[in-house]
């Protein structure tokens, strides 16, 4: 069981998830301005680039976004069209799916989605009912497939995804959320077709509200904040989630600040450091480049049975566990290449890959351990959502 810590740090809201005596995730959010991730806008097509199979759209007069032309559903245009083909000057409804990272613009999609605690309404889904990959119970799936669901008309252009939280929830609560999201979606589309370009149609919840809403049922036993303002906002926001609201606590020990109690500064420095030591004496070197993240595993000060396959396997497995943690802590995403200590035995490499997949499966953000290349590099992909923590921190320092 873990805790969510929410505090004010250098005029930013810091959200951290604490479990097993360490902080596993860190997020900075400006107090005055929110992330645009998840927002829905009326955007104008600025340029279509056929070579990239993409377009650049303006979601605000002076802000552009990247749009890959591979969405599942026809876009929702404001202007009348006889074809779904996008051209310069079109006005279209878009949603931000990744934040701007370094020199790259944010990415948007025309496959709009609305996320609840139990359900996601998603235009990218062609089937009416879909399930989180973490739900494997066949009886649960069959029971839901027999239910009468909203949106069964031929004009439906979205599907529902039952999230992991739906598994242990009351079925009627899940169904009610479906109805709520469907009504919200219908209203948003009607409203969007009447608004001017660059209008914001939907403001996604703040990062810390999303973290609490998305937390899997049963993994959080306490939500702690030392800010009166944040506490009052959480009380209001969690009105419809009494089970989460019951876990909220206001921290009021002025002699030992919340940040000191949970060693927040220590974990921030860890998340920014290139070197991470392992208990065995080995260490990781983590380099974030423009194209990918490279992680190198080294034996370092290891003093066990040196130069043996068994020793290398032990260090590699320890490294694999720590890499899974560091990806979450630093919010690493995209292509990640891991250079483990070289092992000759095929069974040892297979055991390492099995163990690495087991550790990364605990990450709430989708992670795929692709394979080990001929050069013994392990390819990993992690879904891009928010900015890497290092970038969040740099922007925080610049605004101090």
C-alpha positions as MATLAB code, in Angstrom:
seq = 'XXXXXXXXXXXXXXXXXXXXXXXXXXXXXXXXXXXXXXXXXXXXXXXXXXXXXXXXXXXXXXXXXXXXXXXXXXXXXXXXXXXXXXXXXXXXXXXXXXXXXXXXXXXXXXXXXXXXXXXXXXXXXXXXXXXXXXXXXXXXXXXXXXXXXXXXXXXXXXXXXXXXXXXXXXXXXXXXXXXXXXXXXXXXXXXXXXXXXXXXXXXXXXXXXXXXXXXXXXXXXXXXXXXXXXXXXXXXXXXXXXXXXXXXXXXXXXXXXXXXXXXXXXXXXXXXXXXXXXXXXXXXXXXXXXXXXXXXXXXXXXXXXXXXXXXXXXXXXXXXXXXXXXXXXXXXXXXXXXXXXXXXXXXXXXXXXXXXXXXXXXXXXXXXXXXXXXXXXXXXXXXXXXXXXXXXXXXXXXXX';
ca = [
       0.000    0.000    0.000;
       1.253    3.474   -0.835;
       0.707    7.148   -0.141;
       0.213   10.157   -2.358;
       2.052   13.224   -1.085;
       0.927   16.606   -2.410;
       2.824   19.719   -1.383;
       3.934   23.146   -2.609;
       7.574   23.186   -3.774;
       9.134   26.379   -5.199;
       5.740   27.799   -6.192;
       4.834   24.533   -7.926;
       2.582   21.695   -6.830;
       4.633   18.560   -6.284;
       2.847   15.200   -6.385;
       4.758   12.110   -5.262;
       3.776    8.466   -4.843;
       5.457    6.806   -1.851;
       5.573    3.013   -1.491;
       7.891    0.472    0.146;
       9.843    3.232    1.926;
      10.727    5.193   -1.210;
       9.244    7.700   -3.619;
       8.392    6.074   -6.961;
       6.935    8.977   -8.955;
       7.432   12.752   -8.998;
       5.420   15.401  -10.855;
       5.751   19.190  -10.853;
       2.830   21.375  -11.866;
       2.794   25.200  -11.903;
       0.311   26.655   -9.439;
      -0.869   29.336  -11.857;
      -0.865   27.424  -15.171;
      -1.846   23.817  -15.799;
      -0.459   21.319  -18.271;
      -2.336   21.202  -21.574;
      -2.182   17.392  -21.620;
      -5.693   16.028  -22.183;
      -7.194   19.392  -23.158;
      -9.524   19.551  -26.166;
      -9.383   22.519  -28.577;
     -10.820   23.791  -31.835;
      -7.637   23.912  -33.924;
      -6.844   25.235  -37.391;
      -4.789   23.204  -39.853;
      -1.656   25.220  -40.577;
       0.208   22.800  -42.855;
      -0.161   19.231  -44.143;
       3.175   17.484  -44.743;
       2.650   14.415  -46.930;
       6.242   13.179  -46.543;
       5.731   12.900  -42.789;
       2.133   11.677  -43.085;
       1.423   14.413  -40.574;
       0.132   17.947  -40.180;
       0.835   20.947  -37.989;
      -2.172   22.570  -36.345;
      -2.586   25.740  -34.294;
      -4.513   25.110  -31.097;
      -3.812   28.684  -29.972;
      -2.954   31.603  -32.273;
       0.735   31.434  -31.404;
       1.063   27.741  -30.503;
       1.385   24.795  -32.873;
       1.046   21.045  -32.369;
       2.100   17.968  -34.314;
      -0.684   15.758  -35.679;
       0.051   12.295  -37.171;
      -2.435   11.433  -39.912;
      -3.146    7.954  -38.586;
      -6.201    8.405  -36.374;
      -8.766    5.605  -36.348;
     -11.914    7.695  -36.866;
     -12.714   10.502  -39.319;
     -11.919   13.867  -37.668;
     -14.732   16.048  -36.327;
     -14.587   19.171  -38.508;
     -16.312   22.478  -37.930;
     -16.408   23.257  -41.636;
     -18.637   21.246  -43.982;
     -16.662   18.645  -45.964;
     -17.459   15.866  -48.408;
     -14.358   13.923  -47.404;
     -12.431   13.153  -44.224;
      -9.166   14.241  -45.908;
      -7.507   17.067  -43.970;
      -6.368   20.194  -45.821;
      -4.872   23.531  -44.857;
      -7.426   25.885  -43.321;
      -9.706   23.187  -41.861;
     -11.073   23.729  -38.359;
     -11.021   20.496  -36.391;
     -11.493   19.246  -32.834;
      -8.247   17.915  -31.333;
      -6.982   16.620  -28.004;
      -3.450   16.945  -26.625;
      -1.945   13.486  -26.040;
       1.689   14.369  -25.244;
       3.247   17.460  -23.709;
       5.863   19.502  -25.543;
       9.285   17.963  -24.892;
      12.397   20.093  -25.413;
      12.177   21.422  -28.983;
       9.269   19.191  -30.002;
       5.730   20.540  -30.139;
       2.951   18.792  -28.236;
       1.189   16.002  -30.112;
      -2.564   16.067  -30.741;
      -5.110   13.557  -31.985;
      -8.590   13.799  -33.489;
      -9.509   10.530  -31.722;
     -10.972   12.292  -28.701;
     -11.338   10.566  -25.345;
     -12.790   11.310  -21.923;
     -11.432    9.531  -18.872;
     -13.328    8.638  -15.721;
     -12.298    6.624  -12.733;
     -13.651    3.334  -14.092;
     -14.158    3.967  -17.802;
     -12.566    5.697  -20.786;
     -14.769    6.837  -23.676;
     -12.437    6.678  -26.659;
     -13.019    7.441  -30.356;
     -10.008    5.268  -31.245;
     -11.930    2.138  -30.224;
     -14.140    0.568  -32.872;
     -15.601   -2.093  -30.578;
     -18.188   -0.786  -28.140;
     -16.694   -2.618  -25.146;
     -12.948   -2.976  -24.481;
     -10.942   -3.939  -21.417;
      -7.730   -2.786  -19.782;
      -4.824   -5.126  -20.552;
      -4.466   -5.645  -16.810;
      -7.940   -7.235  -16.598;
      -7.598  -10.945  -17.419;
     -10.650  -12.399  -15.637;
     -12.735  -14.130  -18.357;
     -15.874  -14.341  -16.183;
     -15.723  -10.588  -15.554;
     -15.380   -9.883  -19.276;
     -18.204  -12.239  -20.247;
     -20.535  -10.692  -17.660;
     -19.941   -7.210  -19.083;
     -20.287   -8.393  -22.675;
     -23.809   -9.603  -21.852;
     -24.892   -6.256  -20.402;
     -26.933   -3.705  -22.302;
     -24.608   -0.729  -22.770;
     -24.974    2.909  -23.856;
     -24.113    3.850  -27.425;
     -25.444    0.838  -29.320;
     -26.730    2.952  -32.238;
     -25.203    2.710  -35.718;
     -24.086    6.343  -35.432;
     -21.795    5.598  -32.508;
     -18.220    6.756  -33.206;
     -16.540    5.675  -29.971;
     -16.016    2.720  -27.677;
     -15.692    2.243  -23.926;
     -12.623    0.878  -22.144;
     -13.153   -0.625  -18.706;
     -10.187    0.482  -16.613;
      -8.489   -1.611  -13.940;
     -10.478    0.173  -11.234;
     -13.690   -1.176  -12.766;
     -12.747   -4.733  -11.822;
     -13.487   -4.317   -8.104;
     -16.142   -1.604   -8.493;
     -19.904   -1.828   -8.239;
     -21.209   -2.560  -11.760;
     -23.924    0.095  -11.438;
     -21.344    2.760  -10.585;
     -19.382    1.801  -13.697;
     -22.520    1.934  -15.854;
     -23.486    5.344  -14.462;
     -20.054    6.680  -15.336;
     -20.514    5.427  -18.893;
     -23.758    7.402  -19.155;
     -22.091   10.497  -17.692;
     -19.145   10.339  -20.117;
     -21.464    9.747  -23.067;
     -23.567   12.808  -22.189;
     -20.420   14.895  -21.652;
     -19.009   13.764  -25.012;
     -22.228   14.562  -26.888;
     -22.410   18.023  -25.319;
     -18.737   18.685  -26.076;
     -19.160   17.844  -29.778;
     -22.259   20.017  -30.156;
     -20.584   22.879  -28.294;
     -17.357   22.504  -30.298;
     -19.054   22.884  -33.651;
     -20.279   26.346  -32.644;
     -17.123   27.775  -31.081;
     -14.462   29.856  -32.804;
     -10.990   28.579  -33.682;
      -8.483   28.241  -30.820;
     -11.304   27.777  -28.278;
     -10.572   25.395  -25.415;
     -13.527   23.026  -25.145;
     -12.289   20.861  -22.300;
      -9.797   21.435  -19.501;
      -8.261   18.225  -18.182;
      -8.066   17.886  -14.390;
      -4.886   18.962  -12.620;
      -2.079   16.418  -12.430;
      -2.658   15.597   -8.783;
      -6.407   15.110   -9.262;
      -5.702   12.773  -12.190;
      -3.183   10.822  -10.127;
      -5.757   10.224   -7.384;
      -8.566    9.391   -9.798;
      -6.388    6.987  -11.770;
      -4.828    5.215   -8.782;
      -5.720    1.535   -8.795;
      -8.204    0.599   -6.088;
      -6.374   -0.918   -3.144;
      -2.860    0.452   -3.750;
      -3.344    3.780   -1.945;
      -4.058    3.856    1.776;
      -3.461    7.578    2.396;
      -3.425   10.947    0.613;
      -1.415   13.537    2.530;
      -1.040   17.274    1.925;
       0.336   20.076    4.079;
      -1.360   22.809    2.024;
      -4.677   24.172    3.278;
      -5.603   25.366   -0.216;
      -4.877   21.983   -1.823;
      -6.696   20.193    0.989;
      -9.862   22.258    0.481;
      -9.708   21.727   -3.284;
      -9.338   17.977   -2.833;
     -12.303   17.867   -0.462;
     -14.420   19.499   -3.178;
     -13.009   17.499   -6.105;
     -13.388   14.139   -4.334;
     -17.009   14.728   -3.345;
     -18.175   12.022   -5.778;
     -15.481    9.566   -4.671;
     -16.161    9.047   -0.942;
     -13.820    6.048   -0.701;
     -10.886    8.181   -1.914;
     -12.024   11.176    0.151;
     -11.866    9.018    3.304;
      -8.107    8.548    2.739;
      -7.364   12.282    2.640;
      -5.388   13.734    5.561;
      -4.086   17.203    6.332;
      -0.495   17.099    7.615;
       0.035   19.670   10.362;
       3.357   18.961   12.074;
       5.169   22.301   11.755;
       8.325   20.973   13.436;
       8.913   18.352   10.738;
       7.784   19.530    7.276;
       6.217   16.953    4.958;
       9.074   17.349    2.469;
      11.628   16.501    5.175;
       9.630   13.587    6.563;
       9.621   11.811    3.198;
      13.071   13.018    2.045;
      11.642   14.693   -1.046;
      14.875   16.557   -1.875;
      16.849   13.304   -1.773;
      14.598   11.683   -4.382;
      14.602   14.785   -6.559;
      18.394   14.687   -6.656;
      18.289   10.944   -7.392;
      15.920   11.574  -10.305;
      18.344   14.153  -11.729;
      21.582   12.236  -11.230;
      23.174   10.338  -14.123;
      24.609    7.689  -11.786;
      22.498    5.381   -9.609;
      24.266    3.008   -7.228;
      23.019   -0.532   -6.639;
      23.265   -2.343   -3.291;
      25.626   -4.920   -4.824;
      28.173   -2.185   -5.634;
      27.187   -2.032   -9.290;
      25.704    1.101  -10.771;
      23.631    2.518  -13.610;
      24.494    5.394  -15.921;
      21.335    7.009  -17.335;
      21.704    9.373  -20.294;
      18.716   11.175  -21.809;
      19.328   12.225  -25.415;
      17.076   13.879  -27.979;
      16.374   10.574  -29.740;
      16.304    8.040  -26.908;
      17.355    7.154  -23.366;
      20.482    5.024  -22.882;
      21.053    3.069  -19.665;
      24.378    1.346  -19.020;
      24.805   -1.314  -16.306;
      28.245   -1.610  -14.681;
      29.727   -3.996  -12.098;
      31.352   -1.079  -10.245;
      32.468   -2.042   -6.741;
      30.895   -5.495   -6.796;
      33.093   -7.812   -4.702;
      31.367  -11.155   -5.067;
      32.283  -13.975   -7.406;
      33.698  -11.735  -10.100;
      33.673  -12.540  -13.783;
      31.151  -15.375  -13.479;
      27.848  -15.713  -15.279;
      26.046  -16.196  -11.957;
      27.450  -12.938  -10.589;
      26.562  -11.046  -13.755;
      23.015  -12.432  -13.675;
      22.567  -11.284  -10.070;
      23.781   -7.752  -10.868;
      21.699   -7.605  -14.054;
      18.518   -8.640  -12.206;
      19.178   -6.070   -9.497;
      19.729   -3.500  -12.243;
      16.521   -4.548  -14.047;
      14.486   -3.972  -10.893;
      16.075   -0.560  -10.338;
      15.672    0.461  -13.993;
      11.923   -0.238  -13.749;
      11.825    2.107  -10.734;
      13.963    4.787  -12.375;
      11.785    4.859  -15.497;
       8.813    5.733  -13.278;
      10.696    8.156  -11.041;
      12.200   10.090  -13.974;
       9.166    9.572  -16.240;
      11.383    8.261  -19.033;
       9.510    7.530  -22.244;
       9.861    6.703  -25.918;
      12.758    4.458  -26.949;
      14.965    3.238  -24.090;
      18.094    1.152  -24.724;
      19.587   -0.852  -21.856;
      23.127   -2.216  -22.014;
      23.197   -4.943  -19.369;
      26.422   -6.714  -18.412;
      27.154   -9.182  -21.211;
      26.265  -12.817  -20.497;
      27.073  -15.745  -22.780;
      24.506  -18.329  -21.644;
      21.187  -18.173  -23.446;
      19.246  -19.364  -20.381;
      20.662  -16.490  -18.305;
      19.642  -13.929  -20.906;
      16.173  -15.499  -21.062;
      15.872  -15.348  -17.250;
      16.934  -11.684  -17.273;
      14.351  -10.791  -19.922;
      11.610  -12.646  -18.021;
      12.500  -10.856  -14.795;
      12.751   -7.446  -16.489;
       9.269   -7.856  -18.017;
       7.925   -8.861  -14.609;
       9.320   -5.689  -13.005;
       8.147   -3.307  -15.742;
       4.632   -4.820  -15.636;
       4.145   -3.002  -12.295;
       4.354    0.362  -14.042;
       0.891    1.966  -14.471;
       2.126    3.520  -17.730;
       2.367    0.956  -20.589;
       5.897   -0.441  -20.984;
       7.030   -2.932  -23.625;
      10.291   -4.827  -23.242;
      10.785   -5.495  -26.954;
      13.754   -7.829  -27.237;
      17.514   -8.228  -26.900;
      19.384   -7.289  -30.070;
      22.367   -9.126  -31.559;
      24.570   -6.544  -29.846;
      22.949   -7.584  -26.503;
      21.140   -4.241  -26.107;
      17.642   -4.526  -24.638;
      15.043   -2.372  -26.396;
      12.262   -0.917  -24.266;
       9.444    1.467  -25.104;
       7.417    3.411  -22.555;
       4.361    5.408  -23.530;
       4.935    9.156  -23.774;
       2.589   11.220  -21.651;
       3.966   13.948  -19.446;
       7.322   15.651  -19.722;
      10.356   13.841  -18.279;
      10.908   14.831  -14.660;
      14.272   16.454  -15.496;
      12.529   18.846  -17.875;
       9.778   19.553  -15.337;
      12.466   20.377  -12.778;
      14.432   22.655  -15.120;
      11.281   24.613  -15.900;
      10.564   24.847  -12.165;
      14.044   26.246  -11.430;
      13.764   28.750  -14.290;
      10.502   30.054  -12.821;
      11.867   30.434   -9.290;
];
